[in-house]
Amino acid sequence: MREDDLPGLVGEMIRHGRIASVDLSAGRIVVESGDVETGPIRFLTGGAGGTRVWSRPKVGEQVTLLCPDGDIEGAVALRGHTCDAFPHIGDETREVVEFEDGSLIAYDPASHALDIALAGAATASIVAPGGVSIQGDVTVTGTITASGNITTPANVLAGAIGLKTHKHGGVEPGSGQTGLPT
């Protein structure tokens, strides 16, 4: 190989393109790069070993192709380029995961704030057979429904009435019912 062949070889080893089609069952994509189209090739994800991260590729997404020895059929696609069709979503301090429906998970290390916002009528489910522990104050806007017992050693307030400290007036001995809490 001559030294003046190197720029052409490097240009064949690293290419830019866009995803033309996706085969999720095979875990492969087809990429268009200029007037060349790959066959079905692999793409990198956030992790494929012990901790696996999955984000499906999207048609039109920009990629960089790594083509060993300039062979485009042996290429692997590097995803994650921002572009006009898929602009960046972050700002100066927040780390953000945004989903296609607009739902997002964001953490701002400057303000120590974690935000989870689900779009539309999306639901959230936590399955933890060992239990869930929350340390800190909790505010709920909406209805709470429990299928099991609710226990606390502290008092439970309903308006200004405490479950442990309220008194009933109009108490009579025997089978009579007490009046409402006072």
LINLINCOR-V981106 format. One line per field, one symbol per residue. psi: psi as a letter, one per 40 degrees, with the letter a starting at -180 (. if undefined). burial: b if it has 9 or more other C-alpha atoms within 8 Angstrom, else e. A space follows every 10 residues. Layout:
BEGIN
psi = ???
burial = ???
END
This chain:
BEGIN
psi = hideeddddd dddhiiaihd ihgddefiih hhhbeihiah iiiiaeiebd hhhhhiihhe hiihhhghfe hdeeihhhie hiaddgiiei addihhhhid eeiihihhdd efhhhhhhib fiiihhhgde ihhhhiihhh haihhheaih iieiihhhbe hhdeeiihif hiiaeiiiai i.
burial = eeeeeeeebb bbbbbbbbbb ebeeeebbbb bbbeeebbee bbbbbebeee eeeeeebebe bbbbbbbbeb bbeebbbbbe ebeeeeeeee eeebbbebee eebbbbbbee eeeeeeebee eeeeeeeeee eeeeeeeeee eeeeeeeeee eeeebeeeee bbbeebebbe beeeeeebee ee
END
